[in-house]
Amino acid sequence: MRHMRLWLTVRVRAALAGDDGMSTAEYAIGTIAAAAFAAVLYAVVKGDTVVSALTSIVQRALSVNF
């Protein structure tokens, strides 16, 4: 058990001893990936299928009889 605790402590310290943050290149790639994902998501949401499905859901919700 002591050996396992020592091994785990060494591994955690090694993981925390790495870079504290991302470099400029990593930020750039992350920003490009986020923008690409946003563009794809926007294209999907603006598509006729999604708009008609959302419209249908809202109309059904507003026409519920109690």
Secondary structure in CASP SS format (residue, H / E / C, confidence):
PFRMAT SS
TARGET T0000
AUTHOR 0000-0000-0000
METHOD secondary structure of the structure
MODEL  1
M C 1.00
R H 1.00
H H 1.00
M H 1.00
R H 1.00
L H 1.00
W H 1.00
L H 1.00
T H 1.00
V H 1.00
R H 1.00
V H 1.00
R H 1.00
A H 1.00
A H 1.00
L H 1.00
A C 1.00
G C 1.00
D C 1.00
D C 1.00
G C 1.00
M C 1.00
S C 1.00
T H 1.00
A H 1.00
E H 1.00
Y H 1.00
A H 1.00
I H 1.00
G H 1.00
T H 1.00
I H 1.00
A H 1.00
A H 1.00
A H 1.00
A H 1.00
F H 1.00
A H 1.00
A H 1.00
V H 1.00
L H 1.00
Y H 1.00
A H 1.00
V H 1.00
V H 1.00
K H 1.00
G C 1.00
D H 1.00
T H 1.00
V H 1.00
V H 1.00
S H 1.00
A H 1.00
L H 1.00
T H 1.00
S H 1.00
I H 1.00
V H 1.00
Q H 1.00
R H 1.00
A H 1.00
L H 1.00
S C 1.00
V C 1.00
N C 1.00
F C 1.00
END
